[in-house]
Amino acid sequence: MIKLYGVSASRTFRCLWMLEELGVEYELVPTNISDDAKSAEYKRLNPNGRVPTLVDGDTVLWESMAINLYLAAKYDGGLRPANVEDLGQAYKWSFWIMTEVEKSVLDLMFHRSIFPEGQRDHKIADAAWKALQTPLGILDDALRGRKHLVGQTFSVGDLNPASVLMWLKLAKADLSSWPNLQTWLEACLSRPAVGRARKK
Ligand SMILES: N[C@@H](CCC(=O)N[C@@H](CS)C(=O)NCC(=O)O)C(=O)O
């Protein structure tokens, strides 16, 4: 059976979301980031000592976006892009969200709402919010007149970027300047698989 190592309050959540979308059998192996993920045994699976890690038969994968692209390609749960051109678009949004957007979203979330007030650095939060203006505008433009970032149905090309942008909700970010993005994100996050993943 597929094993997913991690805890839901981490990037593991995005792989839980994918597994729930696909409806495949899997086991979540609770792995906390401070102890379990630093053990020699775990580092044989993932030498980074980070979560998530997926084990599917002989395949061991780390990097959450890669795990999701793999799962969408391997299991026919409807989240696989319809053709190679759409697959390219799904790669594009997945790599872009990780390299261009994720850090600012995390900075905003931690320094606006997760850290206790005394540990928040408002300068970091303000800089992150400033840095997000361009990418959020790019997404809003890409979603004009469309329900999905890639193709005609919900796919990994939506799930991966939405799984990063969902942290903007925790950051209590006002997305009203980007109505297409706001509508799309709400639709992604209201999928039943998100609710099921949250219960893990
Ligand atoms: N790029 C990696 C990042 C993995 C990562 O940083 N995971 C965090 C939890 S969300 C972690 O394990 N942190 C523990 C550490 O850095 O020591 C991915 O997307 O899978």
The ligand as a Gaussian input file, in Angstrom:
#p B3LYP/6-31G(d) Opt

LIG

0 1
 N       10.441000      21.529000      -1.060000
 C       10.076000      20.537000      -0.060000
 C       10.062000      21.215000       1.302000
 C        9.839000      20.219000       2.426000
 C        9.846000      20.929000       3.770000
 O       10.554000      21.946000       3.987000
 N        9.046000      20.399000       4.694000
 C        9.001000      20.972000       6.014000
 C        7.607000      20.801000       6.611000
 S        6.400000      21.738000       5.719000
 C        9.976000      20.246000       6.922000
 O       10.029000      19.034000       6.894000
 N       10.729000      21.002000       7.726000
 C       11.627000      20.454000       8.679000
 C       13.023000      20.974000       8.529000
 O       13.271000      21.791000       7.601000
 O       13.871000      20.607000       9.328000
 C        8.709000      19.944000      -0.417000
 O        7.893000      20.660000      -1.002000
 O        8.457000      18.778000      -0.143000

